[in-house]
Amino acid sequence: MSVDENENKGGIATRIREMMGSRRDDEASGAEVIPFGIPADPDDPEKPVFSVDPEWPTIKGGWVNGKNACSDDPEVIRSQIMGVVGQMRATVTTHGDRQFLADLYEMLGERSLGLPDFPETPMRLDQLMNEEEPNSLQVMRCIEADPKLVGRVWQRARSARFPSSPSSLDMAVSRIGMVEVWRLSLESALDTMEIRPGIFKEMAGVVRIHGAIVGDVAAGLAGQRRGPTFLCGLLHDVGQLLILQVASQGSPERSTVQRVLDEIHTDISVLVTDVWNLAPEIIPAVAYHHNPNAVKAGPRDVVRLLCLADIAVDGELDRRAKKNSGFLRAMSKVTSSRALAGKAMLLAAQCIDRMEADGLAGA
């Protein structure tokens, strides 16, 4: 899909919003702006930094119509969504669609979902960094033993964020910091889902970037730079990657794939986190992040912070693309704290800026 790089300053907003399928709501007009008390623009104190123009086209945000998982019990989920996929097969007409849904059904029937074990590198790094006095030599050996991680570290350390290229891997690691190295090691875990070139691979690239941004924002809201909250954000849409992986093996209609994404990607995200046997708080956060009110989550529970981060990221991308998705009102339904909402918006803007500087707009 072509991307108009002139639509916004950096391009990542355009790419993510177009690939995620932002939809125009022709019946809406001039969504109300909710003043969350965000710091004003120093050049125009009367104008909030994150304001939107009522004249911008009004769209539905990427979070609209998002569905919670049917349960946080993986076995209940597996049974129910296999039934959903089976019913979908009876409604499609093309061979490509039928084969896609048959392959998806078969994959869901495997307890492992056809996934390899969760990579050892991020777990080992976490152990080393949790030590009272981390052994720098062991940390470097752990990084060097993972070629994909080494490549990501070099790429990040050579980005436009920094004035010059590092002369060694030690310098590259020191430049970006161990927390970012740990996060990059987690992001590389998603590379195990290999997706063939084409439109579905492009869509998957956007899902990966979106997950990394949401993870960064959610972790910032939790005051937890390294830990399960980042992983919740990174994996909240991981089910989409598995669906796109299956789709890329054949030739289904994009509309059929999108229907599956809309219906069951959250359920499959829960199944992935279960297969990888990750921290127990990740499953309920992923399962209910589209509507934490449905499970009466507390004001600072991870699932609510994850929902808030998801809306803030999508809303900021919309805002940069000069589109009004009503994200301020949506955030007000998730939190009554203006300070928390403002922090989410600020973190989203800062993280997107970093992604731009790292050259991920065309990733």
Buried (B, 14 or more C-beta within 10 A) or exposed (E): EEBEEEBBEBBBBBBBBBBBBBEEBEEBEEBEBBEBEBEEEEEEEEEBBBBBEEEBBBBBBBBBEBEBBBBBBBEBBBEBBBEBBEEBBEEBEEEBBBBBBBBBBEBBEEEEBBBEEBBEBBBBBBEBBEEEEBEEEBBEEBBEEBEBBBEBBBBBBBBEBBEEEBEEBEEBBBBBEBEBBBBBBBBBBBEBBEBEEEBBBBBBBBBBBBBBBBBBBBBBBBEBBBBBBBBBBBBBBBBBBBBBBBBBBBEBBEEBBBBBBEBBBBBBBBBBBBBBEBBEBBBBBBBBBBBBEEBEBEEEBBBBBBBBBBBBBBBBBBBBBBBBBBBBBBBBEBBEBBEBBBBBBBBBBBBBBBBBBBBBBEE
